Amino acid sequence: MTTGVLEALHIYDEHKRAILSHTYNSRPLSAAHLLPLYLSEPAPRPNLIYLSNTNPPTLVFSLTHANLLYLATSSSEIEPLLVLEFLHRVIDALEEFLGAPVLAHKIEANYDVVAQLLTEMCDAGTISTTEPNALRDVVEVEGLLGKFFGSLSLPSKPSGLGPNFGNSSSPPLITQNAPALPWRRANVRHTSNEIYADVVETLTVTLAPSGRPIAAFANGTIACTSKVSGVPDIVLNITGPSGKHNIATFMELPVFHPCVRLNRWRENPGELSFIPPDGRFILAGYEVDLLPFTNGKSGNWSSNNLKLPVSIEVRTGLGSTGSEFDIRLNINKTLGTVGPSGSAGRGGNSKPGTVSSPSLHDLTVSVPLPSEVRNLSDVRPSKGDASYNPGDKFLEWHVPQKELSSGISHFSLKATVQGPFTDDGEDDDPNGFGFGKDYSYDEPYQNTPDAKATTKTQGTDDEKDAKKAAQNKILMPSSASISFSVKGWVPSGVKIDSIVVDPKRSRGLGDGVKPYKGVKYLTISKGARVAHGLVPHTHDSTLRVASATSRLAQLCSGSNEWRHASTGKRLRPRTAIFFPGQGVQRVGMLTPWLEAFPRTAQPIMDEIDSLLGFKLSDIIRDGPSKALTATPNAQPAIMATSILILRILEREFDFKVAERIDVSLGHSLGEFAALVAAGVLTFEDALYMVRRRAESMAEATRGAKDKWGGEYGMVAIITEPGYLESLIEAIDDFVGYRSAGARSDHAEHVQPIDQVLIANINSKNQIVVSGNLAKINELITHVRQFLGHDPRAVPLRSDSPFHSPIMRPAVAVMRELLAGKSRVKGREDMDVVTNLGVVPCVSNVTARPFGSKEEVKDLLARQCLETVKWWDSIKYLDQEEKVRRWIGIGPGKVGRNLVGKEVGMKGMSEVKGGGVWAITDPSEIEEVLSGLEKTESLTEEEEP
């Protein structure tokens, strides 16, 4: 529990001259002493700075408004958001009493009023009254006549003129029978009585390359404007697309203005009873998942119910050299049937922008381009204006309102990319779990970029054009985002059914007054996104990334340590950390970390090169991709990158695994990083074993080819969730033994060229089979006939059949390494496997935590050829161990998506008290740590 207090507030003018210092508690730093310490921080300065060299160490909260600098200080633990909100409230109160904008001369001329405000708003350092209407009842403001009598040396409040004569700007005292409402002024009077509401929803949609919606959320706000005399008592009724019966579950995460009677809402969801503030205010906010059925939640919606005003298609690799791309927009005309009906807008139903005639405005398409793009040539929009900024690497296309309302429903833009040639022509693989891309059952299969490039080059005999086409793949945009607004329609279907003023409970309304009720609906989209490629590019500049992360480092180092000291570990949701496997490597994956954290990242990178005995960092940074994709380089590169990111979190952000994490796990190769994070293996020993493991795997594959011939690899099989068990049984029937179980004895009588085994069970509808490719094709034919179902088979880019009996030589290598001694200086006489570590680690083989050192040695060696039971591991942690927060560390984001689909979360989820995040880039750290802080005290009730 936070017990700190605010100690002082200082206000400086535009010349950084102190114009006011107000002390609440203790003996804080003076304004003259504080300002140089604040200005010594590099710009842009964060809102929270921890001054560790002062006595006592001090937290400084800052806010700049209207050229005035506000600095608040505290030397004890205090909630940062509370103080920052207090500074905003101070500015609001000063604007209310002194007039906006708040200028230095206004504060100096009304110091008596400002002093009263600051004293009432914060009592001895404890924040109290901040509502302007409540402050008006306790803060004395000298009126015009008071100033006149004061200039004549007369009392400013003569008794004969009444107690309020000298305070003409103060409202009359509230009547005895009127309630004390801090959000509403007393005795409000209006000549025209009206109340109207604006329902504004922000639409955020992510679309797959096929156009299928992956995620869709509407964040809504009900903004009211009340101009009603007296003290009106109002009831506002809300309904959803299927009525009012399920509104409580339909509107997720509702928040309300303090005027709303919460008990009334709990008893009768959808009914808001309140006495409104006077003027404009935010009555309520909410979130609606527009795809609840596909996300595993209750409801009768599906992706087919999601109707968007605009659809977008991105086609890349066009033209003879693959240097052109095309963006197509389709304007849908069916919004009138989706939005709320029967509610009259203030302007009537016949005008554009009303419920019966929604109108689309401010349509802008933003296309981020890779950093390798030098320029765009021949940008050709069919309508509107398009511009490309080479510095920001963004193409923006704006379609004006007159074109949108002209009846045209199709728009297109074509452009040609220009960029340097590179030897690295392979696309990176974003799968966070090591075997190609993220394939899900309900998304049409997309050919791999390699297959697309092959198809493009087959039809030409010109080798130069073929090379250009291969090089231009990396210059293509991977995604596009659309911003727009729609007046008269909201995607969730939430509508205001009625706004009623209760005459029995209202006071001072007057006879015969019938308030006007009006409702407007507005949708604003700033995040509708279609992913064309499988990996969206990040275009934050190095300076911006470094700036954001350094501010967060100061915030964490100043407050997280206290939070751990004041909150017990058992009070927070259970948290897991997970790491990716082979397949996520890409050239340049370490560059953002080296640029954002050079002092931490570069020594770790030098250590990696020294331990391996060659410049792995050069291969990661410069490629070529073929060299990085080779198993002996890919495995140590991925594992080293994952641990480097973890070390940056620990050293730059004071992230302590023992305090923040309850369990670790990793997919295949990622299990080594998980054991390092858990403290079971040292980084040096793990990196050496990963390199030897990778070499032995590559050698085992070469040996099988030399002895038996044939081609070996891996294929992902995607089926419906209900068919998974029968799919596994069909594979077992085909191969003649339990392929998903232990492989030490089951397949010795089968030649490697005839072996097909289950390598991964990744999710409820995806497995990976490994072995001879010709035999795999026979298996797939058998499965389709056996199941009466046509699962999709997707070849994966893998140079070895991992987790198959062909990998048996690697098991022997691993057993020898795990039985040996540590290579770490000073630990040469100790076992390579330490004690079980600071947190448990889940094994891929058993889907349960390792139970002993000997079990670690046995299972980690067997893992080379055993099935990776990833789905069982996630189910175990989610359902049995009640893990509610998941943090993916390392390259690739698909790992986060697979975990999120299984546990029903993505990002922060206050409903389940947790969330699923991934840290693949420095720009994502702030979101993850902020999400952890926000969910630190969100715990589910204990289940029986």
NUNUDREN-417364 format. One record per residue (C-alpha): residue in three letters; x, y, z. Coordinates in steps of 0.25 Angstrom, whole numbers, plus 5000, padded with zeros to 4 digits. Layout:
N
ALAXYZ...
END
This chain:
944
MET500050005000THR500550144996THR500750235008GLY501650345002VAL501250485002LEU501450604993GLU502450704999ALA502550824990LEU501950884977HIS502850984970ILE502351074958TYR503351134948ASP503051234937GLU503551224922HIS504951284927LYS505051174937ARG504851274948ALA504151224961ILE502851294962LEU502251204973SER502751104983HIS501651034992THR502250945003TYR501250835008ASN502150745017SER503550725022ARG504750805017PRO504750785002LEU505750834992SER505650984989ALA505251034976ALA506651094973HIS507350964977LEU506350874969LEU506250944956PRO507750914952LEU507650764956TYR506350754947LEU507050834935SER508250744936GLU507450634930PRO507550614915ALA506350654907PRO505350614905ARG505150604920PRO504250494926ASN503050534934LEU503750454946ILE505150464950TYR505850404962LEU506950484968SER507850384975ASN508950484979THR508050574988ASN507850565003PRO506850495004PRO506750434990THR505550504983LEU504550474972VAL504250594963PHE502950594955SER502850694944LEU501750754935THR501850874925HIS500650944921ALA500451084914ASN502051104916LEU501951084931LEU502750974937TYR502150904949LEU503050824958ALA502550734970THR503450664979SER503350544989SER504450464996SER503650345000GLU502850244992ILE501650294985GLU500850254973PRO501350334961LEU500050334953LEU499350404965VAL500350514966LEU500350534951GLU498850544951PHE498850634963LEU499750734954HIS498750724943ARG497650754953VAL498450874958ILE498450934944ASP496950904942ALA496650984956LEU497551094952GLU496851114939GLU495551104945PHE495851214956LEU496851304948GLY496351274934ALA497051204923PRO498151204919VAL498851204932LEU499951314931ALA501051354940HIS500551494943LYS499151434946ILE499751344957GLU500551464963ALA499351554963ASN498451454970TYR499451384979ASP498451384991VAL497451304982VAL498551204977ALA499051184991GLN497651144996LEU497451054984LEU498750984987THR498450965001GLU497050914999MET497450814988CYS498550754996ASP498550745011ALA499850725018GLY500350655006THR499150565004ILE498350594992SER496850624995THR495850714988THR496150744974GLU494750764968PRO494550904963ASN493150914968ALA493450864982LEU494650964982ARG493751084979ASP493051054992VAL494251075001VAL495251164993GLU494951314995VAL495051394982GLU495051544984GLY493951604975LEU493951744967LEU493251814978GLY494151754989LYS495351814982PHE494651944980PHE494351954995GLY495751904999SER496352014991LEU495652115000SER496152045012LEU494751995016PRO494351855020SER494251775007LYS493051705013PRO492151805020SER491051735028GLY489951825023LEU490251775009GLY490051625012PRO491151515014ASN491251494999PHE491351634994GLY492851644994ASN492951514986SER492051544974SER492651434966SER492351324976PRO491051244974PRO489951254984LEU489951154995ILE489351024992THR487951004999GLN487850915011ASN487050805005ALA488050804993PRO489050694992ALA490550724993LEU491050684979PRO492450724976TRP492350704961ARG491150804960ARG490950954963ALA489850994972ASN488551064966VAL488851044952ARG487951114942HIS487751104927THR486751174918SER486751054908ASN486850914915GLU487450804907ILE488350684909TYR488950604898ALA490050494897ASP491150464887VAL491450314886VAL492850314880GLU493550184878THR495050164874LEU495150044865THR496449954865VAL496449834855THR497549744850LEU497349674837ALA498149554832PRO498749554818SER497449474814GLY496549584819ARG496049504831PRO495949584843ILE496949534854ALA496549634865ALA495549744866PHE495249834877ALA494349954879ASN494650054891GLY493450134893THR493250264900ILE491850324904ALA492050474905CYS490850554910THR490550704910SER489550744920LYS488950884921VAL487750854930SER487350954941GLY487250914956VAL487750774960PRO487150674950ASP487150524952ILE487350454939VAL487250304935LEU487950274922ASN487750134916ILE488750054907THR488449934899GLY489349854890PRO489149784876SER488449664882GLY487649754893LYS487849784907HIS487949644913ASN489449624912ILE489949764912ALA490749744924THR491649634918PHE491549704904MET492149834909GLU493549794915LEU494349874925PRO493249984927VAL493650114935PHE492750224939HIS492750364944PRO492650374959CYS491250434957VAL490750294953ARG490050204963LEU490750074962ASN489749994970ARG488750024960TRP489549984949ARG489949854956GLU488449824959ASN487949864945PRO489149854935GLY488949954923GLU488250064932LEU489050184936SER488450264947PHE489150394951ILE489150544954PRO489950604943PRO491050714944ASP490650834937GLY491250844923ARG492050744916PHE492550614923ILE492950474920LEU491850384926ALA492450244923GLY493450174915TYR493550024911GLU494149924901VAL493449824892ASP494149704886LEU493549704872LEU494049554870PRO493649494883PHE493249354877THR494549344870ASN495349374883GLY494649274891LYS493749364898SER492249354900GLY491349414890ASN490649394877TRP491549474868SER492649424858SER493549484848ASN492449494838ASN491749594847LEU492849694846LYS492449794836LEU493549894833PRO493350024825VAL494550004817SER495349874813ILE496749874808GLU497649784799VAL499149794798ARG499849724786THR501349724785GLY502449674776LEU501649724763GLY502349754750SER503449684743THR504449704754GLY503549704766SER503749844769GLU502349894769PHE501249884779ASP499749914779ILE498749964790ARG497249944787LEU496150004795ASN494649964795ILE493650054801ASN492449974807LYS491050034806THR490349954817LEU490650034829GLY489250084831THR488749944834VAL489849924845GLY489750044853PRO488750074863SER487350104858GLY486150184864SER486950294870ALA486850434865GLY488150514863ARG488050664866GLY488050694852GLY486950584848ASN487050464840SER487050514826LYS488450584826PRO489750504823GLY490450464836THR489250424843VAL488750284847SER488050254834SER489150314825PRO490550294831SER491650374824LEU493150334823HIS494150444826ASP495650464827LEU496050334820THR497650324821VAL498450204817SER499850194823VAL500850094818PRO502150074826LEU503250024817PRO504549954820SER505850034824GLU506449984811VAL505550054802ARG506250174796ASN505050244790LEU503750224783SER503550254768ASP502250264760VAL501350274771ARG499950264765PRO498650284773SER497350274765LYS496750374774GLY497250464785ASP498750514789ALA499850424792SER501250464798TYR502450384802ASN503450434813PRO504850364811GLY505250404825ASP504050344832LYS503950224822PHE502450244821LEU501450264809GLU500250334812TRP498950334803HIS497850424806VAL496450414799PRO495650544801GLN494250544805LYS493650594792GLU494250464786LEU493650374797SER492250434795SER492250434780GLY491750284779ILE493150224775SER493350104783HIS494750054778PHE496050134779SER497450084776LEU498950134778LYS500150074771ALA501550104774THR502950054770VAL504050034780GLN505550074779GLY506650014787PRO508049964787PHE508349824783THR508749724794ASP509249584795ASP508249544805GLY506949504798GLU506249424808ASP505049474816ASP505149454831ASP504349354838PRO503449414849ASN503049284856GLY503349294870PHE503449144872GLY504449104862PHE503749044850GLY503349144840LYS502049224840ASP500849244849TYR499849154842SER498449144848TYR497249064843ASP496249174839GLU497249254831PRO497449214816TYR498849164813GLN499749274808ASN500949224800THR502249254806PRO503049364800ASP504049274795ALA502949204787LYS502449334782ALA503849374777THR504049244770THR502749254763LYS503049404759THR504449354753GLN503949234746GLY503249314735THR504549394730ASP505849354724ASP506449484728GLU507449454740LYS507549594743ASP506049614745ALA506049494753LYS507149544762LYS506449684763ALA505149604767ALA505849534778GLN506449654783ASN505149744782LYS504449644792ILE505149714804LEU504649854799MET503149814799PRO502249874810SER501849774820SER500549844825ALA499649964823SER498750034833ILE497550114831SER497050234838PHE495550284836SER494350334843VAL492950304841LYS491750394846GLY490450324849TRP491050184852VAL491750104862PRO492349964860SER491849904873GLY490349934871VAL490349994885LYS489150104885ILE488550194895ASP487050144895SER486550264904ILE486950384912VAL485850414923VAL485850524933ASP485150474946PRO484150584950LYS483950524964ARG485450514968SER485850644961ARG485850784968GLY485750924962LEU485450874948GLY484250964947ASP482850934942GLY482550894927VAL484050884924LYS484250764914PRO485750744912TYR486250714898LYS486850584896GLY487850554885VAL488850454881LYS490050454871TYR490850334867LEU492250344863THR493350244859ILE494850274859SER495850174854LYS497350204856GLY497750054857ALA497049974846ARG498249894841VAL498449794830ALA499649704830HIS500149674816GLY501449604820LEU501649524832VAL502549614839PRO502249764841HIS503449854840THR503749944851HIS504050084847ASP504350164860SER505650234859THR506850204868LEU506750334875ARG505350314878VAL505450174883ALA506650204892SER505950324898ALA504750244901THR505450134908SER506450224916ARG505250294922LEU504650164925ALA505950114932GLN505850234941LEU504450214944CYS504650064948SER505950094956GLY505250194964SER503950124967ASN503949974964GLU504949944975TRP504050004986ARG502849934980HIS503449794982ALA503849834996SER502349874999THR501649764991GLY501749624994LYS502049524983ARG500849444985LEU499849564984ARG500149574969PRO499649484957ARG500549364954THR501449404943ALA502249324932ILE503349354923PHE503549284910PHE504649274899PRO504549244884GLY505249134876GLN505849114863GLY505349184851VAL505149324856GLN506549374852ARG506749494843VAL507849574839GLY507949704847MET507149654859LEU508149704869THR508349844862PRO507249914870TRP507749864883LEU509149904880GLU508650044876ALA507750064888PHE508650004899PRO510050004894ARG510750004908THR509949884912ALA509749804899GLN511149824892PRO511949754904ILE510949634904MET511149624889ASP512649624890GLU512549524901ILE511749434891ASP512749444880SER513849414890LEU513149294896LEU512849234882GLY514249264876PHE513649334864LYS512949464860LEU511549414861SER511149564863ASP511549594849ILE510649484843ILE509449534851ARG509749674847ASP510149664832GLY509749524828PRO509649464818SER508249404822LYS508749264817ALA509849264827LEU509049314838THR507949204835ALA508949094836THR508649014848PRO510049024855ASN509849174854ALA508349194855GLN508249124869PRO509349194877ALA508949334870ILE507449314874MET507849274888ALA508849384890THR507849484885SER506849444895ILE507749444907LEU508349584902ILE506949634903LEU506749574917ARG508049634922ILE507649774917LEU506349764924GLU507049724937ARG508149834936GLU507449944930PHE506049934936ASP506349864949PHE505549744944LYS505749624954VAL505349494950ALA505249434964GLU504349544968ARG503449564955ILE503449424949ASP502849294955VAL503149194944SER503949194931LEU503849104918GLY504449104904HIS504049034891SER505048934887LEU506349014886GLY505749124895GLU505749024906PHE507249054908ALA506949204909ALA505849174919LEU506849094928VAL507749204928ALA506649304932ALA506249204943GLY507749194948VAL507849044945LEU508949064934THR509949184933PHE509949264920GLU511349214916ASP511049064918ALA509749074911LEU510349154899TYR511449044897MET510448934898VAL509448994888ARG510649014878ARG511048864880ARG509648824879ALA509348894866GLU510648834860SER510248694864MET508848714858ALA509448764845GLU510448654845ALA509348544848THR508548594836ARG509748594826GLY510048454831ALA508548404828LYS508648464814ASP509948394811LYS509548264816TRP508048254813GLY507848364802GLY506548434801GLU506148574805TYR505848614820GLY505048724826MET503848764834VAL502348794830ALA501248864838ILE499948804838ILE498748894842THR497348834845GLU496148864852PRO496248864867GLY495248744869TYR496148664859LEU497448674866GLU497348544874SER496848464862LEU498048524854ILE499048474864GLU498448334864ALA498448334849ILE499948364849ASP500248254859ASP499448164851PHE500248194839VAL501648194845GLY501348064853TYR501748124867ARG501448234876SER502148344869ALA501848454880GLY502448374891ALA503848334894ARG504648294882SER505848224889ASP505348084885HIS504048094877ALA504648124863GLU506048054863HIS505447944854VAL505048054844GLN506048104834PRO506248264836ILE505748274821ASP504448214825GLN504248294838VAL503148394840LEU502948454854ILE502148564861ALA503248664865ASN502348774871ILE500948784876ASN500848934876SER499348964878LYS497948904878ASN497948904863GLN499448904859ILE500548794859VAL501848774852VAL502348644846SER503748614843GLY504548514835ASN504648474820LEU503848564811ALA503448464802LYS502948374813ILE502248504819ASN501448514806GLU500948374807LEU500548404822ILE499748524818THR499048444807HIS498748334818VAL498248434828ARG497248504818GLN496648364815PHE496648324829LEU496048444835GLY495048484824HIS495648624826ASP496548704818PRO497648764827ARG498548864821ALA500048824820VAL501048934819PRO502548904817LEU503448974826ARG504849034823SER505648944832ASP507048884828SER506848764837PRO505748674842PHE505748714857HIS505148634868SER505248504860PRO506048374862ILE507048434852MET507448524863ARG507848414872PRO509348444871ALA509148584877VAL508548514889ALA509848444892VAL510648574890MET509648644900ARG509748534910GLU511248554910LEU511248704911LEU510148704922ALA510948594930GLY512248684930LYS512748804938SER512448954936ARG513349034926VAL513149164934LYS514349214941GLY514349184956ARG513349074954GLU514148974947ASP514048874958MET512448884958ASP511448814950VAL510948884938VAL509548874943THR509348954956ASN508248934966LEU506748954961GLY506949104960VAL506149224965VAL504849184958PRO504349054952CYS504549024938VAL503548934929SER504148824921ASN503748804906VAL503748654908THR502748644920ALA502048774920ARG502348784934PRO503448854942PHE504748784944GLY504848714957SER506348694960LYS507748714954GLU507748574949GLU506348594942VAL506948724935LYS508148644930ASP507248534925LEU506048614919LEU506948724912ALA507748614905ARG506448534900GLN505848664896CYS506648654883LEU505748544878GLU504548554886THR503248624883VAL503148764888LYS501848764896TRP501648914895TRP500148914895ASP500148824908SER501148914915ILE500249044912LYS498948964916TYR499648914929LEU500149054933ASP498849124930GLN497849024935GLU498548954947GLU499649064951LYS498749184948VAL499749264941ARG499149394936ARG500349474931TRP501149424920ILE502449494915GLY503149454902ILE504649494901GLY505349474888PRO505149494873GLY503849474866LYS502449494871VAL501649374867GLY502049314880ARG501149414887ASN500049394878LEU500049244880VAL500049264895GLY498949374894LYS498049284886GLU498149174896VAL497949254909GLY496949354902MET497749474905LYS498549574897GLY499249694902MET498649734916SER497449664921GLU496849724934VAL495749624933LYS496649504935GLY497649594943GLY498749574934GLY499249584919VAL500149524908TRP501249614903ALA502549594895ILE503849674895THR504449664881ASP504849814880PRO505349924889SER504050004886GLU503249894893ILE503849894906GLU503050014911GLU501749944908VAL502049814915LEU502649874928SER501449964928GLY500449854926LEU501149774937GLU501049894947LYS499549914943THR499249764946GLU500149754958SER498949744968LEU497949684958THR497749544964GLU496549444961GLU495749384972GLU496249254977GLU495549144970PRO495049024978
END
